[in-house]
Amino acid sequence: MTLRVAVADDHAVVREGIRALLSAQDGLELVGTAVTGAEAVRVAVTERPDVLVMDIGMPDVDGIEATRRISRAAPDVAVLVLTMFDDDESVFAAMRAGARGYVLKGAAPETLLGAIAAVAAGEAIFGPGTARRALGFLSGPRSRAAAFPELSRREREVLDLIAAGLGNAAIAARLGVAPATVGNHITSIFGKLQVASRAEAIVRARSAGLGG
């Protein structure tokens, strides 16, 4: 059986490196590449690869949002995140978006190949450090920071202040940024939380313990 693999990364050297790695293996076929998150979603929907190797730092649509869209539009495609980011926010955001695996760039080629085979077989593959943090996250008390791992630290600060009842101008003064910057953060927050209004965002935030 041949595993059909697609690669989404905005760096040509990474795409070509994975192409060369796959071509040297029996039973693996590269069926598509993408250089933006939106292209990654299109490749997943049109090509239906068994595995899509996804970078997080993608232009247009970031890898987390692209993974979320793929999970909805093509749930049979296993997304394997391959990235330089090893922080908790990125790991948990990828997990919540539906990624089945998380491998760091710089891992040995056999590690990547093993992860591709594993997620194609329905397994979840995360590195040792990632696995330890995931277990701690799932078993420990949920902190305010952990409530919305898909948000950046600054976006959570803005959401916390929104939940506390502050307007954009007051938030901007509190954080020492321009009101337009606050507006950009709020737009991003609404998109990531999939809420349509400030009131809905406040309800979500307060239910998670923010705004106190």
N, CA, C and O of each residue as an XYZ file, in Angstrom:
848
protein
N       0.837     -1.200      0.000
C       0.000      0.000      0.000
C       0.874      1.253      0.000
O       1.818      1.361      0.783
N       0.556      2.187     -0.874
C       1.319      3.428     -0.976
C       0.633      4.531     -0.181
O      -0.559      4.786     -0.357
N       1.396      5.185      0.698
C       0.867      6.316      1.452
C       1.024      7.576      0.611
O       2.109      7.870      0.109
N      -0.061      8.308      0.466
C      -0.056      9.535     -0.312
C       0.160     10.710      0.645
O      -0.599     10.899      1.596
N       1.197     11.486      0.377
C       1.624     12.547      1.292
C       1.632     13.887      0.556
O       2.029     13.963     -0.607
N       1.192     14.937      1.242
C       1.296     16.306      0.741
C       2.109     17.116      1.747
O       2.165     16.780      2.930
N       2.735     18.182      1.264
C       3.593     19.009      2.116
C       3.192     20.469      1.974
O       3.078     20.980      0.859
N       2.976     21.143      3.104
C       2.655     22.569      3.115
C       3.729     23.310      3.900
O       3.791     23.209      5.126
N       4.562     24.045      3.202
C       5.632     24.817      3.833
C       6.014     25.930      2.878
O       6.123     25.703      1.673
N       6.220     27.141      3.405
C       6.532     28.261      2.526
C       8.004     28.351      2.162
O       8.400     29.247      1.417
N       8.822     27.436      2.674
C      10.243     27.420      2.331
C      10.524     26.303      1.325
O      10.289     25.125      1.597
N      11.031     26.702      0.159
C      11.288     25.734     -0.908
C      12.275     24.660     -0.465
O      12.143     23.500     -0.856
N      13.263     25.033      0.347
C      14.270     24.051      0.751
C      13.644     22.947      1.594
O      14.069     21.794      1.518
N      12.638     23.288      2.397
C      11.952     22.272      3.201
C      11.113     21.372      2.305
O      11.145     20.148      2.437
N      10.361     21.983      1.395
C       9.535     21.181      0.489
C      10.384     20.218     -0.332
O      10.041     19.046     -0.489
N      11.495     20.729     -0.852
C      12.343     19.875     -1.690
C      13.040     18.807     -0.860
O      13.256     17.691     -1.332
N      13.392     19.149      0.380
C      14.021     18.159      1.251
C      13.083     17.007      1.554
O      13.488     15.845      1.531
N      11.823     17.331      1.839
C      10.845     16.276      2.117
C      10.542     15.491      0.841
O      10.361     14.274      0.884
N      10.488     16.191     -0.294
C      10.271     15.492     -1.562
C      11.369     14.446     -1.791
O      11.091     13.308     -2.171
N      12.618     14.854     -1.553
C      13.742     13.927     -1.752
C      13.674     12.769     -0.765
O      13.962     11.627     -1.124
N      13.296     13.056      0.471
C      13.188     12.019      1.488
C      12.125     10.993      1.109
O      12.344      9.787      1.222
N      10.979     11.481      0.661
C       9.893     10.579      0.298
C      10.225      9.760     -0.938
O       9.891      8.577     -1.014
N      10.887     10.391     -1.913
C      11.188      9.688     -3.157
C      12.175      8.557     -2.952
O      12.253      7.634     -3.764
N      12.927      8.630     -1.868
C      13.920      7.583     -1.593
C      13.321      6.403     -0.836
O      14.013      5.425     -0.554
N      12.017      6.498     -0.505
C      11.366      5.444      0.271
C      10.336      4.706     -0.577
O       9.609      5.317     -1.361
N      10.283      3.415     -0.416
C       9.218      2.644     -1.056
C       7.913      2.860     -0.292
O       7.915      2.953      0.936
N       6.817      2.938     -1.012
C       5.511      3.026     -0.371
C       5.092      4.412      0.030
O       4.092      4.566      0.731
N       5.830      5.447     -0.394
C       5.458      6.832     -0.108
C       5.426      7.617     -1.408
O       6.337      7.511     -2.230
N       4.378      8.402     -1.591
C       4.234      9.186     -2.818
C       3.837     10.610     -2.467
O       2.883     10.828     -1.721
N       4.566     11.578     -3.003
C       4.222     12.981     -2.808
C       3.167     13.365     -3.838
O       3.417     13.296     -5.042
N       1.987     13.770     -3.370
C       0.884     14.044     -4.291
C       0.530     15.524     -4.379
O      -0.341     15.905     -5.161
N       1.193     16.363     -3.586
C       0.881     17.781     -3.660
C       1.740     18.605     -2.726
O       2.222     18.105     -1.710
N       1.932     19.876     -3.073
C       2.659     20.808     -2.210
C       1.873     22.111     -2.123
O       1.064     22.423     -2.996
N       2.123     22.857     -1.067
C       1.450     24.136     -0.871
C       2.418     25.102     -0.214
O       3.260     24.704      0.591
N       2.292     26.376     -0.565
C       3.180     27.385      0.018
C       2.422     28.363      0.913
O       3.038     29.228      1.536
N       1.102     28.241      0.985
C       0.295     29.054      1.899
C      -0.699     28.137      2.607
O      -0.928     27.002      2.189
N      -1.280     28.650      3.681
C      -2.270     27.860      4.398
C      -3.509     27.587      3.562
O      -4.068     26.491      3.609
N      -3.939     28.593      2.792
C      -5.118     28.399      1.944
C      -4.863     27.321      0.899
O      -5.743     26.512      0.606
N      -3.653     27.313      0.335
C      -3.306     26.265     -0.636
C      -3.298     24.897      0.035
O      -3.702     23.907     -0.575
N      -2.844     24.833      1.279
C      -2.820     23.561      2.005
C      -4.230     22.988      2.134
O      -4.438     21.786      1.967
N      -5.193     23.854      2.432
C      -6.583     23.401      2.545
C      -7.067     22.882      1.197
O      -7.715     21.838      1.125
N      -6.751     23.613      0.124
C      -7.173     23.175     -1.207
C      -6.564     21.828     -1.575
O      -7.246     20.959     -2.118
N      -5.271     21.657     -1.276
C      -4.608     20.385     -1.577
C      -5.257     19.245     -0.794
O      -5.473     18.157     -1.330
N      -5.564     19.503      0.474
C      -6.195     18.465      1.303
C      -7.548     18.060      0.733
O      -7.881     16.876      0.690
N      -8.322     19.041      0.297
C      -9.677     18.766     -0.197
C      -9.650     18.111     -1.576
O     -10.428     17.196     -1.845
N      -8.759     18.575     -2.447
C      -8.775     18.070     -3.829
C      -7.980     16.782     -4.000
O      -8.382     15.899     -4.758
N      -6.846     16.670     -3.294
C      -5.986     15.496     -3.470
C      -6.268     14.381     -2.469
O      -5.956     13.217     -2.723
N      -6.858     14.739     -1.332
C      -7.155     13.778     -0.268
C      -5.939     12.890      0.052
O      -6.023     11.665     -0.031
N      -4.806     13.519      0.420
C      -3.643     12.700      0.804
C      -3.934     11.957      2.106
O      -4.820     12.348      2.866
N      -3.194     10.896      2.353
C      -3.328     10.210      3.640
C      -2.784     11.080      4.763
O      -3.328     11.112      5.867
N      -1.688     11.792      4.457
C      -1.034     12.645      5.445
C      -0.669     13.974      4.795
O      -0.175     14.005      3.668
N      -0.914     15.065      5.505
C      -0.457     16.375      5.061
C       0.505     16.916      6.104
O       0.120     17.148      7.251
N       1.757     17.117      5.708
C       2.791     17.654      6.604
C       2.679     19.175      6.566
O       2.843     19.784      5.509
N       2.400     19.787      7.713
C       2.019     21.200      7.781
C       2.968     22.020      8.653
O       3.228     21.672      9.805
N       3.484     23.118      8.085
C       4.230     24.085      8.881
C       3.241     25.015      9.570
O       2.146     25.235      9.053
N       3.600     25.564     10.722
C       2.712     26.494     11.420
C       2.827     27.901     10.839
O       1.817     28.562     10.599
N       4.065     28.360     10.613
C       4.280     29.736     10.174
C       4.050     29.925      8.692
O       4.981     30.224      7.946
N       2.792     29.748      8.257
C       2.465     29.867      6.838
C       1.879     31.242      6.539
O       1.175     31.811      7.374
N       2.168     31.783      5.343
C       1.536     33.053      4.960
C       0.079     32.846      4.583
O      -0.372     31.719      4.380
N      -0.647     33.950      4.494
C      -2.054     33.939      4.086
C      -2.926     33.416      5.231
O      -3.565     34.200      5.931
N      -2.952     32.109      5.419
C      -3.651     31.472      6.540
C      -2.606     30.668      7.300
O      -1.908     29.845      6.707
N      -2.488     30.898      8.624
C      -1.445     30.176      9.359
C      -1.781     28.685      9.454
O      -2.915     28.262      9.228
N      -0.750     27.908      9.797
C      -0.904     26.456      9.799
C      -1.940     25.945     10.781
O      -2.573     24.919     10.532
N      -2.126     26.649     11.903
C      -3.129     26.225     12.887
C      -4.531     26.361     12.308
O      -5.336     25.432     12.382
N      -4.815     27.524     11.731
C      -6.138     27.737     11.146
C      -6.344     26.809      9.950
O      -7.442     26.286      9.758
N      -5.302     26.598      9.146
C      -5.420     25.682      8.012
C      -5.730     24.270      8.496
O      -6.540     23.567      7.891
N      -5.085     23.853      9.591
C      -5.366     22.538     10.161
C      -6.803     22.440     10.625
O      -7.456     21.418     10.416
N      -7.304     23.492     11.252
C      -8.690     23.509     11.717
C      -9.654     23.366     10.530
O     -10.636     22.628     10.602
N      -9.365     24.067      9.463
C     -10.234     23.992      8.282
C     -10.176     22.607      7.642
O     -11.193     22.080      7.191
N      -8.989     22.026      7.607
C      -8.849     20.688      7.029
C      -9.605     19.666      7.875
O     -10.227     18.750      7.338
N      -9.551     19.825      9.197
C     -10.248     18.898     10.085
C     -11.746     18.906      9.818
O     -12.419     17.889      9.985
N     -12.273     20.068      9.399
C     -13.703     20.167      9.096
C     -14.017     19.698      7.672
O     -14.983     18.969      7.447
N     -13.185     20.129      6.714
C     -13.499     19.869      5.302
C     -13.006     18.514      4.809
O     -13.601     17.929      3.904
N     -11.928     18.014      5.395
C     -11.350     16.735      4.955
C     -10.841     15.966      6.169
O      -9.634     15.768      6.311
N     -11.749     15.527      7.053
C     -11.333     14.892      8.314
C     -10.564     13.587      8.134
O      -9.931     13.107      9.074
N     -10.614     13.011      6.937
C      -9.864     11.784      6.686
C      -8.392     12.051      6.434
O      -7.592     11.115      6.417
N      -8.016     13.307      6.238
C      -6.612     13.670      6.017
C      -5.937     13.879      7.366
O      -6.376     14.714      8.156
N      -4.882     13.133      7.633
C      -4.141     13.268      8.894
C      -3.124     14.395      8.764
O      -2.229     14.331      7.921
N      -3.258     15.422      9.592
C      -2.318     16.543      9.558
C      -1.185     16.276     10.549
O      -1.420     16.025     11.731
N       0.039     16.334     10.047
C       1.239     16.191     10.876
C       1.967     17.524     10.856
O       2.477     17.939      9.816
N       2.019     18.195     11.996
C       2.696     19.488     12.074
C       4.204     19.273     12.121
O       4.710     18.477     12.911
N       4.909     19.997     11.261
C       6.377     19.979     11.236
C       6.821     21.428     11.347
O       6.637     22.205     10.411
N       7.398     21.794     12.468
C       7.639     23.207     12.735
C       8.866     23.423     13.600
O       9.416     22.484     14.175
N       9.284     24.681     13.680
C      10.375     25.067     14.580
C       9.848     25.438     15.957
O      10.621     25.504     16.913
N       8.543     25.682     16.076
C       7.959     26.181     17.321
C       7.751     25.049     18.329
O       7.068     24.065     18.044
N       8.352     25.206     19.508
C       8.241     24.178     20.549
C       7.593     24.740     21.808
O       7.786     24.202     22.898
N       6.822     25.824     21.665
C       6.193     26.425     22.838
C       4.823     25.805     23.092
O       4.206     25.244     22.187
N       4.360     25.912     24.322
C       3.087     25.312     24.707
C       1.926     25.833     23.870
O       1.049     25.064     23.477
N       1.916     27.146     23.592
C       0.803     27.721     22.848
C       0.649     27.051     21.487
O      -0.459     26.700     21.079
N       1.779     26.876     20.784
C       1.726     26.280     19.448
C       1.313     24.816     19.512
O       0.494     24.361     18.713
N       1.880     24.080     20.466
C       1.571     22.656     20.586
C       0.094     22.432     20.864
O      -0.561     21.652     20.173
N      -0.433     23.116     21.879
C      -1.823     22.891     22.259
C      -2.789     23.434     21.207
O      -3.857     22.862     20.986
N      -2.412     24.538     20.562
C      -3.265     25.061     19.499
C      -3.353     24.066     18.345
O      -4.422     23.873     17.766
N      -2.226     23.436     18.011
C      -2.224     22.431     16.943
C      -3.078     21.230     17.328
O      -3.826     20.707     16.502
N      -2.971     20.795     18.570
C      -3.756     19.660     19.037
C      -5.251     19.976     18.974
O      -6.048     19.164     18.506
N      -5.615     21.159     19.450
C      -7.028     21.531     19.452
C      -7.558     21.715     18.043
O      -8.742     21.494     17.789
N      -6.693     22.116     17.130
C      -7.123     22.310     15.744
C      -7.338     20.991     15.024
O      -7.978     20.950     13.973
N      -6.800     19.900     15.593
C      -7.022     18.595     14.985
C      -5.790     17.903     14.461
O      -5.900     16.849     13.835
N      -4.602     18.469     14.699
C      -3.379     17.805     14.238
C      -3.215     16.465     14.950
O      -3.490     16.351     16.145
N      -2.769     15.461     14.216
C      -2.573     14.135     14.805
C      -1.134     13.906     15.237
O      -0.826     12.903     15.879
N      -0.258     14.831     14.887
C       1.134     14.679     15.270
C       1.852     16.008     15.250
O       1.401     16.953     14.603
N       2.979     16.088     15.961
C       3.727     17.335     16.086
C       5.204     16.969     16.148
O       5.671     16.395     17.132
N       5.928     17.302     15.097
C       7.350     16.973     15.007
C       8.134     18.257     14.764
O       7.713     19.108     13.981
N       9.266     18.393     15.430
C      10.078     19.587     15.261
C      10.996     19.462     14.054
O      11.539     18.393     13.775
N      11.160     20.579     13.342
C      12.138     20.603     12.269
C      13.509     20.373     12.886
O      13.805     20.895     13.961
N      14.318     19.618     12.231
C      15.599     19.245     12.799
C      15.579     17.836     13.352
O      16.623     17.288     13.706
N      14.382     17.239     13.427
C      14.293     15.837     13.850
C      14.955     14.949     12.798
O      15.054     15.326     11.631
N      15.395     13.799     13.211
C      16.037     12.866     12.281
C      15.045     12.452     11.201
O      13.849     12.347     11.474
N      15.524     12.213      9.968
C      14.618     11.802      8.884
C      13.765     10.599      9.248
O      12.587     10.539      8.894
N      14.359      9.629      9.962
C      13.576      8.444     10.329
C      12.459      8.787     11.312
O      11.431      8.111     11.351
N      12.665      9.839     12.107
C      11.607     10.284     13.017
C      10.422     10.825     12.231
O       9.272     10.514     12.542
N      10.702     11.635     11.209
C       9.633     12.179     10.381
C       8.923     11.061      9.622
O       7.694     11.034      9.563
N       9.684     10.146      9.045
C       9.075      9.038      8.307
C       8.202      8.179      9.225
O       7.113      7.752      8.842
N       8.691      7.937     10.431
C       7.914      7.153     11.389
C       6.637      7.855     11.791
O       5.598      7.220     11.971
N       6.717      9.186     11.934
C       5.542      9.963     12.311
C       4.506      9.955     11.185
O       3.306      9.861     11.445
N       4.962     10.051      9.949
C       4.042     10.000      8.799
C       3.291      8.673      8.794
O       2.070      8.644      8.638
N       4.024      7.579      8.966
C       3.397      6.256      8.967
C       2.428      6.110     10.144
O       1.360      5.515     10.006
N       2.808      6.654     11.290
C       1.988      6.499     12.492
C       0.669      7.254     12.374
O      -0.390      6.694     12.661
N       0.720      8.531     11.952
C      -0.525      9.288     11.877
C      -1.423      8.745     10.764
O      -2.648      8.809     10.869
N      -0.821      8.212      9.701
C      -1.616      7.592      8.642
C      -2.361      6.372      9.163
O      -3.434      6.030      8.666
N      -1.783      5.713     10.175
C      -2.406      4.526     10.771
C      -3.386      4.877     11.882
O      -3.956      3.991     12.519
N      -3.578      6.171     12.113
C      -4.544      6.595     13.122
C      -3.956      6.872     14.487
O      -4.698      7.140     15.433
N      -2.636      6.814     14.615
C      -1.999      7.089     15.900
C      -1.768      8.589     16.068
O      -1.780      9.343     15.095
N      -1.559      9.009     17.305
C      -1.182     10.384     17.610
C       0.295     10.387     17.985
O       0.714      9.639     18.869
N       1.076     11.216     17.326
C       2.517     11.227     17.535
C       2.974     12.612     17.970
O       2.804     13.588     17.239
N       3.550     12.691     19.154
C       4.115     13.932     19.651
C       5.462     13.615     20.290
O       5.646     12.541     20.862
N       6.395     14.547     20.191
C       7.710     14.325     20.769
C       7.636     14.166     22.274
O       6.627     14.529     22.879
N       8.691     13.626     22.901
C       8.677     13.381     24.345
C       8.345     14.625     25.168
O       7.536     14.562     26.093
N       8.975     15.763     24.828
C       8.702     16.976     25.578
C       7.273     17.435     25.408
O       6.628     17.867     26.364
N       6.780     17.338     24.181
C       5.395     17.701     23.899
C       4.439     16.803     24.658
O       3.455     17.277     25.225
N       4.717     15.524     24.672
C       3.850     14.573     25.363
C       3.788     14.869     26.855
O       2.715     14.802     27.455
N       4.929     15.197     27.461
C       4.940     15.514     28.899
C       4.087     16.737     29.189
O       3.324     16.758     30.155
N       4.221     17.761     28.340
C       3.434     18.969     28.567
C       1.951     18.706     28.350
O       1.106     19.244     29.067
N       1.640     17.881     27.363
C       0.236     17.561     27.099
C      -0.386     16.824     28.281
O      -1.522     17.103     28.662
N       0.358     15.886     28.860
C      -0.151     15.155     30.013
C      -0.362     16.094     31.200
O      -1.355     15.992     31.920
N       0.591     17.009     31.389
C       0.449     17.976     32.466
C      -0.734     18.894     32.252
O      -1.441     19.248     33.197
N      -0.947     19.280     30.997
C      -2.075     20.147     30.661
C      -3.402     19.451     30.925
O      -4.334     20.056     31.454
N      -3.482     18.167     30.550
C      -4.739     17.429     30.679
C      -5.029     17.019     32.122
O      -6.191     16.927     32.518
N      -3.974     16.772     32.913
C      -4.177     16.271     34.266
C      -4.186     17.370     35.319
O      -4.717     17.179     36.413
N      -3.600     18.525     34.993
C      -3.506     19.592     35.978
C      -4.685     20.529     35.920
O      -5.510     20.431     35.012
N      -4.782     21.447     36.884
C      -5.875     22.418     36.873
C      -5.739     23.348     35.680
O      -4.627     23.724     35.308
N      -6.851     23.721     35.084
C      -6.819     24.615     33.937
C      -6.565     26.038     34.410
O      -7.315     26.578     35.223
N      -5.511     26.631     33.896
C      -5.187     28.002     34.250
C      -5.858     28.952     33.274
O      -6.363     28.532     32.233
N      -5.861     30.218     33.610
C      -6.418     31.215     32.707
C      -5.678     31.209     31.386
O      -6.293     31.365     30.331
N      -4.341     31.028     31.427
C      -3.557     31.033     30.198
C      -3.876     29.837     29.328
O      -3.806     29.920     28.102
N      -4.231     28.709     29.964
C      -4.481     27.492     29.206
C      -5.869     27.461     28.591
O      -6.168     26.591     27.773
N      -6.718     28.402     28.977
C      -8.109     28.362     28.534
C      -8.236     28.477     27.022
O      -9.065     27.796     26.418
N      -7.429     29.324     26.409
C      -7.505     29.539     24.965
C      -6.105     29.434     24.358
O      -5.510     30.454     24.010
N      -5.572     28.215     24.228
C      -4.200     28.064     23.751
C      -4.002     28.514     22.318
O      -2.866     28.728     21.894
N      -5.098     28.666     21.549
C      -4.950     29.117     20.178
C      -4.638     30.611     20.092
O      -4.216     31.100     19.044
N      -4.849     31.343     21.207
C      -4.566     32.771     21.237
C      -3.124     33.024     21.651
O      -2.544     32.266     22.428
N      -2.561     34.093     21.124
C      -1.232     34.504     21.579
C      -1.350     35.105     22.975
O      -2.454     35.359     23.458
N      -0.214     35.329     23.615
C      -0.230     35.887     24.968
C      -0.893     37.272     24.965
O      -1.694     37.576     25.849
N      -0.567     38.097     23.990
C      -1.152     39.435     23.926
C      -2.655     39.360     23.629
O      -3.434     40.135     24.183
N      -3.057     38.441     22.767
C      -4.494     38.288     22.480
C      -5.255     37.876     23.726
O      -6.377     38.338     23.935
N      -4.670     37.009     24.575
C      -5.338     36.640     25.824
C      -5.435     37.836     26.765
O      -6.430     37.995     27.472
N      -4.393     38.681     26.773
C      -4.450     39.889     27.597
C      -5.601     40.784     27.143
O      -6.349     41.315     27.964
N      -5.732     40.940     25.832
C      -6.815     41.769     25.300
C      -8.170     41.157     25.641
O      -9.087     41.865     26.059
N      -8.298     39.844     25.464
C      -9.560     39.175     25.777
C      -9.894     39.305     27.256
O     -11.056     39.501     27.610
N      -8.904     39.200     28.116
C      -9.111     39.344     29.552
C      -9.666     40.735     29.874
O     -10.563     40.877     30.704
N      -9.122     41.757     29.208
C      -9.573     43.123     29.453
C     -10.958     43.366     28.854
O     -11.758     44.112     29.418
N     -11.241     42.738     27.713
C     -12.593     42.818     27.149
C     -13.597     42.225     28.132
O     -14.658     42.799     28.379
N     -13.245     41.067     28.689
C     -14.134     40.392     29.639
C     -14.312     41.209     30.909
O     -15.325     41.081     31.597
N     -13.328     42.050     31.223
C     -13.429     42.911     32.407
C     -14.261     44.154     32.133
O     -14.496     44.955     33.039
N     -14.713     44.324     30.886
C     -15.598     45.427     30.556
C     -14.933     46.652     29.974
O     -15.589     47.682     29.823
N     -13.648     46.580     29.638
C     -12.958     47.743     29.101
C     -13.236     47.898     27.606
O     -13.373     46.913     26.881
N     -13.316     49.146     27.162
C     -13.452     49.442     25.747
C     -12.089     49.450     25.072
O     -11.058     49.315     25.731
N     -12.093     49.609     23.749
C     -10.839     49.550     22.994
C      -9.846     50.622     23.423
O      -8.655     50.341     23.558
N     -10.320     51.849     23.640
C      -9.424     52.939     24.015
C      -8.775     52.658     25.375
O      -7.581     52.893     25.563
N      -9.570     52.158     26.311
C      -9.039     51.855     27.644
C      -8.043     50.694     27.580
O      -7.029     50.697     28.278
N      -8.345     49.704     26.736
C      -7.416     48.575     26.576
C      -6.105     49.063     25.982
O      -5.029     48.659     26.422
N      -6.196     49.938     24.973
C      -4.998     50.474     24.336
C      -4.143     51.233     25.346
O      -2.920     51.095     25.363
N      -4.797     52.038     26.189
C      -4.054     52.799     27.208
C      -3.420     51.867     28.219
O      -2.286     52.088     28.644
N      -4.144     50.822     28.611
C      -3.621     49.866     29.599
C      -2.386     49.134     29.061
O      -1.415     48.917     29.785
N      -2.441     48.761     27.787
C      -1.353     47.972     27.207
C      -0.268     48.823     26.558
O       0.791     48.315     26.191
N      -0.538     50.127     26.418
C       0.447     51.012     25.824
C       0.596     50.821     24.321
O       1.698     50.929     23.782
N      -0.514     50.538     23.647
C      -0.495     50.348     22.196
C      -1.551     51.248     21.569
O      -2.351     51.864     22.272
N      -1.545     51.318     20.242
C      -2.523     52.133     19.533
C      -3.885     51.444     19.516
O      -3.951     50.215     19.492
N      -4.975     52.218     19.528
C      -6.309     51.614     19.448
C      -6.481     50.728     18.217
O      -7.179     49.715     18.271
N      -5.843     51.110     17.107
C      -5.939     50.287     15.901
C      -5.319     48.912     16.120
O      -5.795     47.914     15.580
N      -4.254     48.868     16.915
C      -3.619     47.590     17.225
C      -4.562     46.711     18.044
O      -4.656     45.505     17.816
N      -5.246     47.317     18.982
C      -6.240     46.580     19.773
C      -7.328     46.033     18.854
O      -7.748     44.884     18.990
N      -7.779     46.864     17.921
C      -8.789     46.413     16.978
C      -8.326     45.220     16.160
O      -9.102     44.299     15.904
N      -7.058     45.232     15.748
C      -6.512     44.101     14.996
C      -6.486     42.840     15.851
O      -6.802     41.751     15.372
N      -6.107     42.991     17.122
C      -6.098     41.840     18.029
C      -7.509     41.278     18.203
O      -7.702     40.063     18.212
N      -8.478     42.156     18.338
C      -9.855     41.707     18.546
C     -10.369     40.964     17.317
O     -11.052     39.947     17.446
N     -10.045     41.466     16.128
C     -10.440     40.765     14.905
C      -9.854     39.362     14.878
O     -10.538     38.401     14.525
N      -8.575     39.248     15.255
C      -7.918     37.944     15.285
C      -8.554     37.033     16.331
O      -8.760     35.846     16.080
N      -8.864     37.587     17.501
C      -9.502     36.811     18.573
C     -10.852     36.272     18.114
O     -11.154     35.095     18.313
N     -11.659     37.123     17.505
C     -12.979     36.691     17.032
C     -12.842     35.552     16.032
O     -13.608     34.589     16.066
N     -11.856     35.668     15.138
C     -11.663     34.628     14.133
C     -11.231     33.310     14.745
O     -11.742     32.250     14.384
N     -10.277     33.380     15.685
C      -9.770     32.156     16.295
C     -10.803     31.485     17.196
O     -10.877     30.258     17.252
N     -11.602     32.290     17.904
C     -12.618     31.725     18.790
C     -13.927     31.460     18.058
O     -14.849     30.856     18.608
N     -13.997     31.919     16.815
C     -15.196     31.734     15.993
C     -16.430     32.326     16.681
O     -17.476     31.688     16.799
N     -16.262     33.563     17.126
C     -17.386     34.306     17.699
C     -17.679     35.494     16.792
O     -16.799     35.969     16.075
N     -18.911     35.967     16.826
C     -19.338     37.019     15.900
C     -19.510     38.373     16.570
O     -19.710     39.379     15.888
N     -19.436     38.413     17.904
C     -19.691     39.682     18.577
C     -18.847     39.783     19.848
O     -18.329     38.792     20.363
N     -18.734     41.008     20.326
C     -18.018     41.258     21.575
C     -18.716     40.565     22.741
O     -18.065     40.014     23.629
N     -20.046     40.599     22.728
C     -20.802     39.968     23.816
C     -20.532     38.470     23.870
O     -20.373     37.898     24.949
N     -20.481     37.842     22.706
C     -20.219     36.401     22.671
C     -18.812     36.099     23.170
O     -18.593     35.113     23.874
N     -17.857     36.957     22.800
C     -16.478     36.777     23.261
C     -16.397     36.911     24.781
O     -15.663     36.171     25.436
N     -17.154     37.856     25.336
C     -17.149     38.069     26.783
C     -17.704     36.839     27.506
O     -17.163     36.406     28.523
N     -18.791     36.285     26.963
C     -19.374     35.087     27.577
C     -18.353     33.948     27.580
O     -18.162     33.282     28.597
N     -17.689     33.726     26.422
C     -16.687     32.660     26.336
C     -15.548     32.909     27.321
O     -15.098     31.991     28.007
N     -15.088     34.152     27.386
C     -13.947     34.485     28.239
C     -14.286     34.336     29.713
O     -13.496     33.783     30.478
N     -15.454     34.824     30.118
C     -15.827     34.748     31.543
C     -16.097     33.312     31.979
O     -15.862     32.954     33.132
N     -16.593     32.491     31.052
C     -16.824     31.088     31.401
C     -15.510     30.354     31.620
O     -15.473     29.310     32.271
N     -14.423     30.912     31.067
C     -13.101     30.306     31.242
C     -12.315     30.970     32.368
O     -11.153     30.635     32.597
N     -12.941     31.901     33.067
C     -12.299     32.501     34.225
C     -11.594     33.818     33.962
O     -10.939     34.352     34.857
N     -11.712     34.359     32.749
C     -11.072     35.639     32.443
C     -11.982     36.790     32.869
O     -13.180     36.613     33.090
N     -11.389     37.951     32.975
C     -12.163     39.153     33.291
C     -12.344     39.416     34.764
O     -13.026     40.365     35.151
N     -11.727     38.567     35.606
C     -11.892     38.732     37.028
C     -10.952     39.753     37.627
O     -10.987     39.992     38.834
